[in-house]
Amino acid sequence: MTVESQFNSIAQLYDRQRPSLIPCFSDFYGVAIDNLNLSIPSPHILDLGAGTGLFSEFVLQKFPDAKITLVDISEKMRILLVKDFCQIKI
């Protein structure tokens, strides 16, 4: 089984599983976001291994004018990513 096929197989459950699989889920993402010490209000960010865009959603909460390029190997993750981000913004 390839990495891509593994992520394709769990794509639909990915976001729902994160809070139960990552202890202190909010803190986990919150610490990462708090450590983004960016001096510009609209940074350009590259999110490698973006999955469904969960991390980038947190980034956009702190930097709503950020320009984010999201990359992921899994086609099914990318499909969910586009679906979710079309509701937010691209």
SELUM-44351 format. One record per residue: x, y, z of N, C-alpha, C, CB in turn; residue in one letter. Coordinates in pm, 1 decimal. Glycine has a CB too. Layout:
BEGIN
<r <X,Y,Z>,<X,Y,Z>,<X,Y,Z>,<X,Y,Z>,a>
...
This chain:
BEGIN
<r <84.7,-117.7,0.0>,<0.0,0.0,0.0>,<89.7,124.6,0.0>,<-96.6,-0.5,123.0>,m>
<r <62.2,218.7,-87.0>,<142.0,340.7,-94.8>,<91.5,444.9,5.6>,<138.4,398.1,-237.8>,t>
<r <172.8,545.7,29.7>,<131.7,655.8,117.3>,<6.2,721.4,60.5>,<246.2,760.6,133.1>,v>
<r <6.2,742.2,-70.2>,<-110.0,805.1,-133.6>,<-236.4,722.2,-111.9>,<-85.1,824.4,-283.8>,e>
<r <-228.2,591.7,-132.4>,<-347.4,508.2,-117.0>,<-392.6,501.7,29.0>,<-320.2,366.9,-169.8>,s>
<r <-298.9,506.1,123.1>,<-336.3,507.8,264.2>,<-415.2,634.0,298.7>,<-211.6,497.9,352.4>,q>
<r <-365.6,748.8,252.7>,<-437.2,873.5,280.7>,<-568.5,881.5,202.7>,<-348.9,993.9,246.7>,f>
<r <-569.6,827.6,80.5>,<-695.6,823.4,5.8>,<-800.7,743.3,82.6>,<-673.6,762.2,-134.4>,n>
<r <-758.5,634.2,146.7>,<-854.5,547.3,215.1>,<-913.2,609.8,341.8>,<-788.1,416.7,250.1>,s>
<r <-844.4,705.5,402.2>,<-895.7,767.2,525.7>,<-943.1,910.7,507.3>,<-789.5,764.3,631.6>,i>
<r <-939.1,959.2,385.1>,<-968.0,1100.6,359.0>,<-1101.4,1145.9,418.1>,<-967.9,1126.3,209.9>,a>
<r <-1206.5,1067.3,400.3>,<-1339.7,1108.6,447.3>,<-1346.8,1123.5,599.2>,<-1444.1,1008.0,401.8>,q>
<r <-1264.6,1047.2,671.2>,<-1268.4,1049.1,817.4>,<-1162.4,1139.2,879.2>,<-1251.8,909.8,870.1>,l>
<r <-1070.8,1188.3,799.3>,<-949.9,1254.2,849.2>,<-978.2,1366.8,949.1>,<-871.6,1309.4,733.2>,y>
<r <-1057.0,1463.3,910.5>,<-1083.2,1578.5,998.5>,<-1159.6,1539.1,1124.6>,<-1161.6,1685.1,923.0>,d>
<r <-1252.7,1446.3,1112.6>,<-1329.1,1402.6,1230.1>,<-1241.8,1325.1,1328.3>,<-1447.6,1316.1,1186.9>,r>
<r <-1139.2,1256.0,1278.2>,<-1052.8,1175.3,1364.5>,<-947.0,1257.7,1437.6>,<-985.2,1068.6,1282.7>,q>
<r <-905.3,1369.1,1381.1>,<-794.0,1445.4,1439.7>,<-812.5,1474.9,1588.5>,<-776.9,1575.5,1365.1>,r>
<r <-925.9,1528.8,1631.4>,<-938.3,1562.5,1774.4>,<-923.6,1442.5,1867.7>,<-1071.7,1627.5,1799.3>,p>
<r <-965.8,1324.5,1824.4>,<-954.1,1208.1,1912.2>,<-815.9,1142.5,1904.2>,<-1061.0,1106.3,1877.2>,s>
<r <-743.5,1165.3,1797.2>,<-612.3,1102.8,1779.8>,<-496.9,1189.9,1827.4>,<-591.7,1068.3,1635.7>,l>
<r <-518.8,1320.3,1834.7>,<-412.3,1412.1,1876.6>,<-447.5,1465.2,2015.2>,<-393.8,1530.3,1773.6>,i>
<r <-369.3,1421.4,2116.0>,<-395.4,1474.9,2250.5>,<-382.8,1627.4,2248.9>,<-297.0,1413.2,2354.8>,p>
<r <-470.8,1693.4,2319.0>,<-469.5,1840.8,2325.8>,<-473.1,1901.4,2185.7>,<-344.0,1890.8,2401.8>,c>
<r <-566.8,1854.9,2105.6>,<-579.9,1894.5,1965.1>,<-569.4,2045.7,1944.1>,<-711.9,1845.5,1910.6>,f>
<r <-647.5,2122.5,2018.3>,<-646.7,2268.8,2001.1>,<-511.2,2327.8,2034.9>,<-754.2,2333.7,2088.1>,s>
<r <-450.1,2277.4,2140.5>,<-316.1,2325.0,2177.9>,<-213.7,2290.6,2071.2>,<-273.2,2265.0,2312.2>,d>
<r <-224.4,2170.6,2014.2>,<-131.4,2124.8,1912.2>,<-126.3,2223.6,1795.5>,<-171.1,1985.1,1862.5>,f>
<r <-243.0,2257.0,1743.0>,<-248.4,2351.8,1631.8>,<-225.3,2494.7,1679.8>,<-383.1,2341.8,1559.9>,y>
<r <-275.2,2526.6,1798.7>,<-260.4,2661.1,1852.2>,<-115.6,2701.1,1872.4>,<-333.7,2672.5,1981.8>,g>
<r <-33.6,2609.1,1923.8>,<109.0,2638.4,1943.9>,<176.8,2664.2,1810.3>,<179.1,2522.1,2017.8>,v>
<r <144.5,2583.5,1712.0>,<203.9,2603.5,1579.4>,<166.1,2740.4,1522.5>,<158.9,2492.1,1483.0>,a>
<r <40.5,2777.0,1535.9>,<-6.1,2906.5,1485.2>,<54.4,3021.0,1564.8>,<-159.2,2914.5,1490.0>,i>
<r <59.7,3006.7,1696.5>,<117.6,3112.4,1780.7>,<264.1,3137.9,1747.4>,<104.3,3075.7,1928.1>,d>
<r <332.1,3036.2,1696.5>,<473.4,3051.4,1663.2>,<497.2,3103.3,1522.2>,<543.2,2920.6,1680.0>,n>
<r <391.6,3133.2,1451.9>,<405.4,3198.9,1321.9>,<425.1,3348.0,1348.1>,<279.7,3172.7,1229.4>,l>
<r <546.4,3386.5,1365.5>,<578.1,3526.8,1392.7>,<604.7,3597.4,1260.4>,<701.0,3539.7,1488.5>,n>
<r <497.9,3636.4,1196.4>,<508.8,3698.9,1065.5>,<485.6,3848.4,1079.6>,<408.3,3636.9,965.6>,l>
<r <567.2,3924.7,1011.0>,<560.3,4070.0,1024.6>,<470.2,4135.4,920.5>,<698.4,4128.6,1014.9>,s>
<r <410.2,4056.1,833.9>,<322.7,4113.8,731.8>,<181.5,4055.6,747.6>,<378.6,4086.1,588.1>,i>
<r <80.4,4134.6,719.2>,<-57.3,4089.4,740.4>,<-106.7,3989.6,635.6>,<-148.7,4208.0,742.0>,p>
<r <-42.8,3985.4,519.8>,<-86.2,3891.8,415.3>,<32.5,3808.0,366.9>,<-150.5,3968.5,296.1>,s>
<r <78.2,3715.9,451.8>,<193.9,3634.6,415.1>,<160.6,3533.9,305.6>,<247.3,3561.8,537.0>,p>
<r <264.0,3490.6,234.5>,<252.1,3382.7,136.4>,<306.8,3257.7,204.6>,<330.2,3415.6,0.9>,h>
<r <223.4,3154.6,213.1>,<258.3,3035.0,288.4>,<243.2,2912.1,199.8>,<170.8,3022.0,414.6>,i>
<r <340.3,2820.6,210.4>,<335.5,2692.9,139.9>,<306.3,2583.6,242.6>,<470.0,2664.4,63.0>,l>
<r <195.1,2515.5,228.0>,<154.0,2407.7,318.5>,<176.2,2275.2,246.2>,<3.3,2423.8,363.3>,d>
<r <289.5,2210.8,275.3>,<321.6,2081.0,215.3>,<259.7,1970.0,299.4>,<475.7,2061.4,203.4>,l>
<r <197.0,1874.3,234.4>,<126.1,1770.8,308.1>,<1.3,1828.3,371.0>,<216.1,1708.5,415.0>,g>
<r <-68.2,1911.1,295.4>,<-181.1,1989.6,347.0>,<-301.5,1905.5,386.8>,<-223.6,2089.5,244.3>,a>
<r <-309.9,1784.4,335.6>,<-427.1,1702.0,367.5>,<-554.7,1771.6,326.3>,<-431.5,1669.3,516.7>,g>
<r <-645.1,1785.3,418.1>,<-773.7,1850.2,390.1>,<-769.2,2000.8,413.4>,<-882.7,1788.9,476.2>,t>
<r <-651.9,2052.2,450.7>,<-638.1,2195.9,473.4>,<-665.9,2238.0,616.1>,<-729.2,2269.8,382.6>,g>
<r <-670.5,2143.1,706.4>,<-702.7,2171.9,845.6>,<-608.9,2275.8,906.7>,<-697.7,2044.5,927.0>,l>
<r <-478.6,2257.2,890.6>,<-382.2,2353.2,945.4>,<-399.5,2490.6,880.4>,<-237.9,2302.5,924.8>,f>
<r <-420.1,2491.8,751.1>,<-435.6,2619.5,681.1>,<-560.0,2695.1,725.2>,<-440.8,2596.4,531.8>,s>
<r <-663.3,2621.9,767.2>,<-781.1,2689.2,821.9>,<-744.8,2766.3,948.8>,<-892.8,2587.1,851.4>,e>
<r <-661.1,2706.4,1032.9>,<-614.9,2775.2,1153.9>,<-529.4,2896.7,1116.4>,<-534.1,2678.1,1244.4>,f>
<r <-445.2,2881.9,1014.3>,<-361.8,2994.0,968.2>,<-450.9,3109.3,923.3>,<-267.8,2949.7,852.0>,v>
<r <-555.7,3077.8,847.5>,<-644.4,3182.6,796.6>,<-722.6,3252.3,907.5>,<-740.9,3123.9,696.0>,l>
<r <-743.8,3184.2,1019.1>,<-809.1,3250.0,1131.8>,<-719.6,3359.3,1189.1>,<-844.8,3147.7,1240.7>,q>
<r <-588.3,3335.7,1189.5>,<-493.9,3434.7,1242.3>,<-454.0,3536.7,1136.8>,<-369.7,3365.5,1296.3>,k>
<r <-441.0,3491.2,1012.6>,<-399.7,3577.7,901.5>,<-502.2,3565.4,788.9>,<-256.2,3539.9,850.5>,f>
<r <-617.8,3630.5,801.6>,<-724.6,3614.3,702.2>,<-686.4,3657.5,560.8>,<-844.2,3691.8,745.5>,p>
<r <-582.8,3738.6,546.8>,<-541.5,3782.8,413.9>,<-423.0,3703.0,359.6>,<-506.2,3929.8,417.5>,d>
<r <-388.8,3593.7,426.2>,<-276.2,3511.1,381.5>,<-306.7,3449.4,245.6>,<-245.1,3400.4,484.6>,a>
<r <-203.3,3430.5,168.3>,<-210.7,3360.2,39.9>,<-142.8,3225.6,64.0>,<-141.0,3442.7,-79.6>,k>
<r <-220.3,3117.6,56.9>,<-167.7,2986.8,92.1>,<-172.2,2893.9,-29.6>,<-247.2,2926.4,209.8>,i>
<r <-59.6,2829.6,-55.6>,<-51.9,2724.5,-156.7>,<-50.5,2592.5,-81.2>,<75.7,2740.4,-249.9>,t>
<r <-148.2,2508.3,-109.8>,<-160.6,2380.6,-40.6>,<-125.4,2267.8,-136.7>,<-303.6,2361.9,16.2>,l>
<r <-41.3,2175.2,-90.4>,<4.9,2063.5,-172.9>,<-16.4,1934.2,-94.6>,<155.7,2080.8,-213.4>,v>
<r <-70.5,1833.2,-160.3>,<-84.6,1702.3,-97.1>,<-78.3,1593.6,-203.3>,<-217.1,1693.2,-17.6>,d>
<r <-25.6,1477.6,-165.1>,<-11.0,1365.8,-257.5>,<-143.4,1294.6,-284.1>,<89.9,1267.2,-203.4>,i>
<r <-236.1,1300.9,-189.2>,<-360.2,1224.7,-196.3>,<-467.3,1299.1,-275.7>,<-411.1,1194.4,-55.9>,s>
<r <-513.7,1236.1,-381.4>,<-618.2,1297.1,-463.2>,<-745.8,1319.1,-382.8>,<-647.6,1210.0,-585.2>,e>
<r <-782.4,1223.2,-299.0>,<-906.4,1237.0,-221.8>,<-895.1,1346.2,-116.5>,<-942.3,1104.7,-155.0>,k>
<r <-777.0,1364.7,-60.1>,<-755.9,1476.5,33.1>,<-769.7,1607.9,-42.0>,<-616.1,1467.2,101.5>,m>
<r <-711.5,1614.9,-161.5>,<-720.4,1738.6,-240.5>,<-864.3,1770.1,-279.0>,<-634.3,1727.5,-366.6>,r>
<r <-944.0,1668.2,-308.8>,<-1084.8,1690.3,-342.5>,<-1157.6,1752.2,-223.5>,<-1153.0,1557.4,-384.5>,i>
<r <-1133.7,1697.9,-103.4>,<-1196.0,1754.3,17.0>,<-1144.6,1894.8,44.5>,<-1169.6,1664.4,138.4>,l>
<r <-1017.9,1914.4,20.7>,<-955.3,2045.1,40.7>,<-1023.6,2150.9,-45.8>,<-804.5,2038.5,8.3>,l>
<r <-1038.9,2121.6,-172.4>,<-1102.7,2217.2,-264.1>,<-1247.8,2240.3,-222.2>,<-1096.2,2165.8,-411.1>,v>
<r <-1317.5,2134.5,-185.5>,<-1457.4,2147.3,-142.1>,<-1465.5,2238.2,-18.6>,<-1518.7,2006.9,-110.6>,k>
<r <-1380.9,2213.9,80.7>,<-1383.3,2294.3,203.1>,<-1341.6,2437.7,177.6>,<-1293.2,2233.1,307.9>,d>
<r <-1236.6,2457.5,98.3>,<-1185.2,2591.7,78.1>,<-1270.8,2673.0,-17.2>,<-1044.7,2585.3,26.9>,f>
<r <-1350.6,2610.4,-97.9>,<-1443.7,2688.0,-180.8>,<-1548.0,2754.8,-93.0>,<-1512.1,2597.9,-286.3>,c>
<r <-1574.6,2696.6,24.3>,<-1668.2,2758.1,119.8>,<-1601.4,2870.9,195.3>,<-1721.7,2653.6,218.8>,q>
<r <-1468.5,2866.8,209.6>,<-1395.9,2971.4,281.7>,<-1349.9,3075.5,181.9>,<-1274.9,2913.0,360.6>,i>
<r <-1241.9,3044.8,113.8>,<-1191.1,3127.3,4.2>,<-1071.6,3056.2,-55.0>,<-1152.9,3271.4,52.6>,k>
<r <-1043.5,3086.1,-178.9>,<-924.2,3028.9,-242.3>,<-835.5,3142.2,-286.7>,<-961.2,2937.1,-362.7>,i>
